[in-house]
């Protein structure tokens, strides 16, 4: 029994030598330069904040002919994702807010958004206009999400 315990402890120790528990920090990207390049090519009003709140940082920004993505982390480490797609609301929700349920509507910056609540406290706001679905989701509070949506500009 002692021999087995020593072998198990030895295997555990060797495993710890090859385990890296360091948190991997998401890379920061210059989303403003991506926006500046994408807006002239976009066939839709590409939305983005003119600047991020202090402590926030962009971690992903991608433009394709029929879509735009901007992912940011808040100062407290919550994720906020902005998606604009030439796709139906149902398809967009299936892709980016799977498992969410309708939770009413919200008026933000003069626009009506459909609100969805998701697993683990995730909030998603969705709106569709002229064949363009805009979806914003977060692990932060609704208040944080609404301030972020209010900061979005298409110019």
Secondary structure, 3 states (H helix, E strand, C coil): CHHHHHHHHHHHHHHHHCCCCCCCCCCCCCHHHHHHHHHCCCCCCCCEECCCCCCCEEEEEEEECCEEEEEEECCCCCEEEEEEECCCHHHHHHHHCCCCEEEEEEEECCEEEEEEECHHHCEEEEEEECCEEEEEEECCCHHHHHHHHHHEECC
